[in-house]
Each structure stands twice: as C-alpha cells, then as structure tokens.
C-alpha cells in the first residue's frame, strides 16, 4: 500500500469516527459488472475492450476478468453543509485488489456553490463520473476508440456550481490538482503532472444535454528511461492539452449521443541523442455517434466510433493511426437494478507508417463478442 493511499484511508477513518461521534447520516451504495469476452479471430488478434484499464485487452481466449469490476461507496452527511465520500473498487484484471477510487469532502458554500477536496477522477469524458458503473449506460463499456485514456484519479480541489439560466439547467466544475501515476496507467514508467481545467454541462427540458470540457496538463514528466534502463534516453517535461464536447438527445424512448475529443501532446523538447525528434501520436482526435431505443425492458443500440492519431514529428517517419469500430448490442433489464448485455464489436485498423499499411497490433480487422451483467445496490 502506498504512503498516499495510507494517508487517504486515515483521513476517511477519521471522518467515520466523527460520524459515529455526531450520529451523522451514512448512505451506502454499490455497483458491479461481471463480464466475459473474446475475439473471434483465429490468430493472436487483440482488442482494447476496457477503457478503465491501461491494458484492457481481449484476445482469442475467453476471459472473465477484463470487463469485471465491483465497488462500494459511502456518502457521509457530517453536518448540514459538510459531507464526505469514499469509494472502493476492485478490478478482475487486477486480481480483485481493492483500491480507493474516490475520497473527498464536500462543503456547501451556498445552495448553488460547493467546494470539494481530495481524490476524484478527472472529468475528461461525458461518462467519467460513472465510468465504473456499467448499469448507468447502454454499452458494456464506452467506445474504446474515444475513451482511450484510463480513468485517472487526481488529488486536488474543485469548485462546482449548479443552477438555472432561464429554461437551462447548468452544472459547472473547475479543478486544480496533481496526478501521481503510481499505477503506471500510461506506460511502464511512472508519471507526474499538474492539471487544471473543468467542464460545463447545460440541460434543456430534460432531453437536450450539451457538455464542454477542457484540461491543461503541466510539467508532464515520465520518471525513467524511455528505451529501458541503461538507454540513457529521457524525455523532458511537456504540457499536453485536451478539449472535449458531447451532445445527447433523449426524445421519447430514444437516446442519441455524440462525443468528440481532441488531444495535443505539445512536445517541443528533444529526446537526448536524437536531434529534432518528437514522440509519435502527437495529435489525437476521436469521436463516436450512438443510438439506443428502449422498449420496455429491452434496449437495442448501435454505435460507430473513429479515432485518428497523427505524428507531426520528424526523423522517425510519419505515423498515422486510424481506427474505427461498430458496436451492435442489446440490453435487457431483467431486474429494476440489474441488466444483461450482449454486444458484437467489429473494428478496422487502417493505420499507416510512411504511407504503408501498419496496423497497430498487426491485424487490420478484429471481431469481438462480449456479454455482461451490470448491477447496482
């Protein structure tokens, strides 16, 4: 257990001691996904099925770990204006080891304004806040072409606003904090960086929702040698930037949603020993469109997603990653708090290097079958 995690746990234990002392209200809730999946290709094709993980790949062997997660959350009302939240989760792909996903306190400044401090997830995507809770969306997992960045926890402070402007309900969130990548989400090297930004979400008449988000990452540092120990190749600090937007419509029984994301690494410094070189995949654009129709307990859905990574560096050739995926699935809500999902994924990789076809894992076409049970309590 890391020192930081020990500190977080001690803080939350202190909160619960306060709760017992003052007889505050404690509300428990939980969630889980028990899923299975595999590729249908006869070779060693792989498919990134789970954006929660750094390496959430499926292959030709049926696995029950990659898509499975369970979690438990406690929301503690300490006083009329002060509350605390802690969420524990365990991933099948990580041998069900438990870790702290959320741990923060909330102080109500007014009826509309709140300030929060502690461990939260960066609100990069539309479904960031519920990324682990599969029951809250129609897919088994959101489209991996867009949700490529794993769910990243930051330690810091954020201020939220929720109110009405005419017929529009507006929720805004501004944050500042730091990420210490103890779990190596990006590479085999640990990372460290500051982050600030936020998102604004506007809802009209409960059926139109528009969301815009922006993040600035500062002094992004890989702690270690890029070519492995002894290579002597280290990358200096750089300052990535992220923008994202989404639009969802829910007329009647329909859900229509589209989401677009844009990353730029902004690596202007050189790799020592290789003059004029920049790292691959300097620009990342991705999007999806999805439609779902609910008829009683059944919700069939169809999604198309696309991502492009381009390298504007030199001395290393020109790389262009080009992926697209079709997801066809159906959800069956067999209980008020549980659903069964079945999906078929068809993905094509048209990536090129110096104009020549170069699929990321050597396969330009992969077929995938996934099934899962989602539940909340």
C-alpha positions as CSV (number, residue, x, y, z in Angstrom):
1,X,0.0,0.0,0.0
2,X,1.4,3.4,-1.0
3,X,2.0,6.2,1.5
4,X,-0.5,8.4,-0.2
5,X,-3.2,5.7,0.0
6,X,-2.5,5.2,3.7
7,X,-3.0,8.9,4.3
8,X,-6.3,8.8,2.4
9,X,-7.5,5.9,4.4
10,X,-6.5,7.5,7.7
11,X,-8.4,10.7,6.6
12,X,-11.5,8.7,5.8
13,X,-11.3,6.7,9.1
14,X,-11.1,10.0,10.9
15,X,-14.3,11.1,9.1
16,X,-16.1,7.9,10.1
17,X,-15.0,8.4,13.7
18,X,-16.6,11.9,13.5
19,X,-19.7,10.3,12.1
20,X,-20.0,7.9,15.0
21,X,-19.4,10.7,17.4
22,X,-22.1,13.0,16.0
23,X,-24.5,10.3,14.8
24,X,-24.4,11.6,11.2
25,X,-26.2,10.0,8.3
26,X,-24.3,7.4,6.3
27,X,-25.6,6.1,3.0
28,X,-24.1,3.0,1.4
29,X,-24.3,2.0,-2.3
30,X,-22.6,-0.3,-4.6
31,X,-22.2,-1.4,-8.2
32,X,-20.6,-4.2,-10.2
33,X,-20.1,-5.7,-13.7
34,X,-19.5,-9.4,-14.2
35,X,-18.4,-9.7,-17.9
36,X,-16.8,-12.0,-20.3
37,X,-15.4,-11.6,-23.8
38,X,-13.1,-12.7,-26.5
39,X,-12.0,-12.0,-30.1
40,X,-13.5,-14.3,-32.8
41,X,-10.4,-14.3,-35.0
42,X,-8.3,-17.5,-35.2
43,X,-5.0,-15.7,-34.7
44,X,-3.4,-13.6,-32.0
45,X,-5.6,-10.5,-32.6
46,X,-6.2,-8.3,-29.6
47,X,-8.9,-5.7,-28.8
48,X,-8.9,-2.9,-26.3
49,X,-12.2,-3.6,-24.6
50,X,-12.0,-1.7,-21.3
51,X,-11.0,2.0,-21.0
52,X,-10.9,1.7,-17.2
53,X,-7.6,-0.1,-17.6
54,X,-4.3,0.8,-19.1
55,X,-4.3,-2.7,-20.7
56,X,-7.8,-3.9,-21.0
57,X,-7.3,-6.2,-24.0
58,X,-9.3,-9.2,-25.1
59,X,-7.8,-12.0,-27.2
60,X,-8.9,-15.3,-28.6
61,X,-9.1,-16.9,-25.2
62,X,-12.4,-16.3,-23.3
63,X,-11.7,-14.2,-20.2
64,X,-13.9,-13.2,-17.3
65,X,-11.5,-10.6,-15.8
66,X,-11.1,-7.7,-18.3
67,X,-14.7,-6.5,-18.1
68,X,-15.4,-7.2,-14.5
69,X,-15.4,-4.7,-11.6
70,X,-17.1,-4.3,-8.2
71,X,-17.3,-1.2,-6.0
72,X,-18.7,0.1,-2.7
73,X,-19.3,3.7,-1.8
74,X,-20.2,5.5,1.4
75,X,-21.7,9.0,1.4
76,X,-21.5,10.6,4.8
77,X,-23.5,13.7,5.8
78,X,-21.5,15.2,8.7
79,X,-23.5,18.4,9.0
80,X,-25.9,20.5,7.0
81,X,-23.0,21.9,4.9
82,X,-20.3,19.2,5.2
83,X,-20.2,15.7,3.7
84,X,-17.6,13.1,2.7
85,X,-17.5,10.4,0.0
86,X,-15.3,7.4,-0.2
87,X,-15.5,4.7,-3.0
88,X,-13.6,1.5,-3.0
89,X,-13.3,-0.7,-6.2
90,X,-11.8,-3.9,-7.2
91,X,-11.0,-5.0,-10.8
92,X,-11.0,-8.5,-12.1
93,X,-8.0,-7.7,-14.3
94,X,-6.0,-6.7,-11.2
95,X,-6.7,-9.9,-9.2
96,X,-9.5,-8.1,-7.4
97,X,-7.1,-6.0,-5.4
98,X,-9.1,-3.2,-3.7
99,X,-8.1,0.5,-4.2
100,X,-9.6,3.9,-3.4
101,X,-11.2,5.4,-6.5
102,X,-12.8,8.4,-4.8
103,X,-12.0,10.0,-1.4
104,X,-13.1,13.6,-0.9
105,X,-15.0,16.0,1.3
106,X,-17.7,18.5,0.1
107,X,-18.5,21.8,1.7
108,X,-21.7,23.6,0.6
109,X,-20.9,27.3,0.3
110,X,-24.4,28.2,-0.8
111,X,-27.4,26.3,-2.3
112,X,-25.6,26.5,-5.7
113,X,-21.9,26.5,-5.0
114,X,-19.8,23.7,-3.5
115,X,-16.1,23.2,-2.9
116,X,-14.6,19.7,-2.8
117,X,-11.1,18.5,-1.9
118,X,-9.4,15.1,-2.0
119,X,-9.2,12.3,-4.6
120,X,-11.5,12.4,-7.6
121,X,-11.4,11.3,-11.3
122,X,-10.5,13.9,-14.0
123,X,-13.8,14.7,-15.7
124,X,-12.3,14.1,-19.2
125,X,-15.3,12.4,-20.7
126,X,-19.1,12.5,-20.5
127,X,-19.3,9.3,-18.6
128,X,-16.2,9.9,-16.4
129,X,-18.2,10.1,-13.1
130,X,-19.9,6.7,-13.8
131,X,-17.1,5.0,-15.9
132,X,-17.0,2.1,-13.4
133,X,-20.8,1.8,-13.1
134,X,-21.8,0.0,-16.3
135,X,-25.5,0.0,-15.3
136,X,-25.7,3.7,-16.0
137,X,-25.1,3.4,-19.7
138,X,-26.2,1.2,-22.5
139,X,-22.9,-0.3,-23.5
140,X,-20.9,-2.8,-21.6
141,X,-18.1,-0.2,-21.7
142,X,-18.0,3.1,-23.5
143,X,-16.3,3.1,-27.0
144,X,-12.6,2.4,-26.6
145,X,-11.7,4.4,-29.7
146,X,-12.7,7.6,-27.8
147,X,-12.2,6.5,-24.2
148,X,-8.6,5.6,-24.6
149,X,-7.3,7.4,-21.5
150,X,-7.8,5.3,-18.5
151,X,-9.8,6.6,-15.5
152,X,-7.2,8.8,-13.8
153,X,-7.5,10.0,-10.2
154,X,-6.1,13.3,-9.2
155,X,-5.5,14.9,-5.8
156,X,-6.7,18.5,-5.5
157,X,-9.6,20.8,-5.1
158,X,-12.5,21.7,-7.3
159,X,-15.5,24.1,-7.2
160,X,-18.9,23.2,-8.6
161,X,-21.9,25.3,-9.5
162,X,-25.5,24.1,-10.3
163,X,-28.4,26.4,-11.1
164,X,-30.8,27.6,-13.8
165,X,-30.4,30.2,-16.5
166,X,-33.9,30.5,-17.9
167,X,-35.0,27.1,-19.1
168,X,-31.5,25.7,-19.0
169,X,-30.1,23.8,-16.0
170,X,-26.3,24.4,-15.8
171,X,-23.7,22.4,-13.9
172,X,-20.1,23.7,-14.0
173,X,-16.9,22.3,-12.4
174,X,-13.5,23.9,-12.1
175,X,-10.5,22.0,-10.8
176,X,-6.8,22.2,-9.9
177,X,-4.7,19.3,-8.7
178,X,-1.9,16.9,-9.3
179,X,-1.6,13.4,-10.7
180,X,1.0,10.9,-9.3
181,X,0.7,7.9,-11.5
182,X,1.6,5.1,-9.0
183,X,-0.3,2.5,-11.2
184,X,1.6,3.2,-14.4
185,X,-1.6,4.0,-16.4
186,X,0.3,5.4,-19.4
187,X,3.5,3.4,-19.8
188,X,5.8,1.2,-17.8
189,X,7.2,4.4,-16.4
190,X,5.6,6.4,-13.6
191,X,4.3,9.9,-14.4
192,X,3.7,13.1,-12.6
193,X,2.0,16.3,-13.6
194,X,-0.2,19.2,-12.6
195,X,-3.6,19.6,-14.1
196,X,-6.2,22.4,-14.2
197,X,-9.4,22.9,-16.1
198,X,-13.1,21.8,-15.9
199,X,-16.3,21.2,-17.7
200,X,-19.7,22.8,-18.2
201,X,-22.9,20.9,-18.8
202,X,-26.2,22.5,-19.9
203,X,-29.5,20.7,-20.0
204,X,-32.7,21.9,-21.6
205,X,-36.1,20.5,-20.7
206,X,-34.5,17.2,-19.5
207,X,-34.0,15.9,-23.1
208,X,-31.2,18.1,-24.6
209,X,-27.8,18.0,-22.9
210,X,-24.6,19.8,-24.1
211,X,-21.2,19.3,-22.4
212,X,-17.9,21.0,-23.0
213,X,-14.6,20.2,-21.2
214,X,-11.0,21.4,-21.3
215,X,-7.9,20.3,-19.4
216,X,-4.4,21.7,-19.3
217,X,-1.7,19.3,-18.1
218,X,1.5,21.0,-17.0
219,X,5.1,19.7,-16.4
220,X,4.1,16.2,-17.6
221,X,7.2,14.0,-16.7
222,X,8.0,10.4,-17.4
223,X,10.1,9.2,-14.5
224,X,12.6,6.8,-16.1
225,X,14.4,6.0,-19.4
226,X,12.2,5.6,-22.5
227,X,14.2,2.9,-24.0
228,X,14.5,0.9,-20.8
229,X,17.1,1.1,-18.1
230,X,20.5,1.9,-19.4
231,X,19.3,3.5,-22.6
232,X,20.1,7.0,-21.4
233,X,17.0,8.4,-23.3
234,X,14.8,10.6,-21.1
235,X,12.0,12.9,-22.2
236,X,11.8,16.3,-20.6
237,X,8.6,17.9,-19.3
238,X,5.9,18.8,-21.7
239,X,2.4,20.4,-21.5
240,X,-0.5,18.4,-23.1
241,X,-3.9,20.0,-23.7
242,X,-7.3,18.4,-24.0
243,X,-10.7,19.5,-25.3
244,X,-13.9,17.5,-25.5
245,X,-17.6,18.1,-26.2
246,X,-20.7,16.0,-26.4
247,X,-24.4,16.3,-27.3
248,X,-27.1,13.9,-26.1
249,X,-30.8,13.9,-27.0
250,X,-33.5,11.8,-25.4
251,X,-36.7,12.4,-27.3
252,X,-39.3,9.8,-26.1
253,X,-37.7,6.3,-25.8
254,X,-34.6,7.3,-27.9
255,X,-31.1,8.1,-26.7
256,X,-29.0,9.8,-29.4
257,X,-25.5,10.8,-28.3
258,X,-22.3,12.0,-30.0
259,X,-19.0,12.8,-28.3
260,X,-15.8,14.4,-29.7
261,X,-12.3,14.6,-28.1
262,X,-9.1,16.3,-29.1
263,X,-5.6,15.9,-27.5
264,X,-2.3,17.6,-28.3
265,X,0.9,16.5,-26.5
266,X,2.8,19.7,-27.3
267,X,6.2,18.0,-27.1
268,X,8.6,20.7,-28.3
269,X,11.7,19.5,-26.4
270,X,14.1,17.0,-27.9
271,X,14.9,13.4,-26.9
272,X,18.6,13.5,-25.9
273,X,20.8,12.0,-28.6
274,X,18.2,12.2,-31.4
275,X,18.2,15.8,-32.6
276,X,14.9,17.1,-33.9
277,X,12.8,14.2,-32.9
278,X,9.3,14.2,-31.4
279,X,7.3,11.4,-29.9
280,X,4.7,9.6,-32.1
281,X,1.0,10.2,-31.9
282,X,1.4,13.9,-31.2
283,X,-2.2,14.7,-32.1
284,X,-5.3,12.6,-31.2
285,X,-8.8,13.2,-32.5
286,X,-11.6,10.8,-31.7
287,X,-15.4,10.7,-31.9
288,X,-18.5,8.4,-31.8
289,X,-22.2,8.6,-32.5
290,X,-24.6,6.2,-30.8
291,X,-28.3,5.5,-30.9
292,X,-30.4,3.4,-28.5
293,X,-34.1,2.7,-28.3
294,X,-35.8,1.5,-25.1
295,X,-38.9,-0.7,-25.5
296,X,-40.0,-1.9,-22.1
297,X,-37.1,-3.9,-20.6
298,X,-35.2,-4.1,-23.9
299,X,-32.7,-1.6,-25.3
300,X,-31.1,-2.3,-28.7
301,X,-28.3,0.1,-29.7
302,X,-25.8,0.8,-32.4
303,X,-22.6,2.8,-32.2
304,X,-19.9,3.9,-34.7
305,X,-16.6,5.3,-33.3
306,X,-13.5,6.6,-35.0
307,X,-10.0,7.7,-33.8
308,X,-7.0,9.2,-35.6
309,X,-3.5,9.7,-34.1
310,X,-1.0,11.6,-36.2
311,X,2.6,12.3,-35.7
312,X,3.9,15.7,-36.8
313,X,7.5,14.9,-35.7
314,X,10.4,14.2,-38.0
315,X,13.5,11.9,-38.1
316,X,11.2,9.0,-37.1
317,X,8.9,8.8,-40.1
318,X,5.3,9.8,-40.4
319,X,2.8,7.7,-38.5
320,X,-1.0,7.9,-38.8
321,X,-3.2,5.7,-36.6
322,X,-6.7,5.3,-38.0
323,X,-9.2,3.0,-36.2
324,X,-12.9,2.6,-36.5
325,X,-15.4,0.4,-34.7
326,X,-19.0,-0.6,-35.0
327,X,-20.8,-1.8,-31.8
328,X,-24.1,-3.6,-32.1
329,X,-25.7,-4.6,-28.8
330,X,-28.8,-5.2,-26.7
331,X,-29.5,-4.5,-23.1
332,X,-32.2,-6.4,-21.1
333,X,-33.2,-5.0,-17.7
334,X,-34.3,-8.3,-16.0
335,X,-34.5,-6.6,-12.6
336,X,-35.0,-3.0,-11.5
337,X,-31.4,-2.7,-10.5
338,X,-29.7,-5.3,-12.9
339,X,-29.3,-5.7,-16.6
340,X,-27.9,-8.3,-19.0
341,X,-25.9,-7.0,-22.0
342,X,-24.7,-8.7,-25.2
343,X,-22.5,-6.9,-27.8
344,X,-20.7,-7.6,-31.1
345,X,-17.8,-5.4,-32.0
346,X,-16.3,-5.1,-35.4
347,X,-13.1,-3.0,-35.6
348,X,-10.9,-2.0,-38.6
349,X,-7.4,-0.6,-38.3
350,X,-6.2,1.4,-41.3
351,X,-3.1,2.8,-39.6
352,X,-0.1,3.6,-41.8
353,X,3.6,4.3,-41.4
354,X,5.2,6.4,-44.1
355,X,2.2,5.7,-46.3
356,X,2.4,1.9,-45.9
357,X,-0.3,-0.1,-44.1
358,X,0.8,-0.8,-40.5
359,X,-2.0,-2.0,-38.2
360,X,-1.1,-1.3,-34.5
361,X,-1.0,-5.0,-33.5
362,X,-0.6,-6.5,-36.9
363,X,-4.3,-7.1,-37.6
364,X,-6.4,-4.8,-39.8
365,X,-9.7,-6.4,-38.8
366,X,-10.9,-7.9,-35.4
367,X,-14.3,-9.3,-34.4
368,X,-15.3,-9.4,-30.7
369,X,-18.2,-10.8,-28.7
370,X,-18.9,-9.6,-25.2
371,X,-21.5,-10.4,-22.5
372,X,-22.0,-8.8,-19.1
373,X,-24.3,-8.5,-16.1
374,X,-24.4,-5.0,-14.5
375,X,-26.0,-4.3,-11.1
376,X,-26.3,-1.6,-8.5
377,X,-27.5,-1.7,-4.9
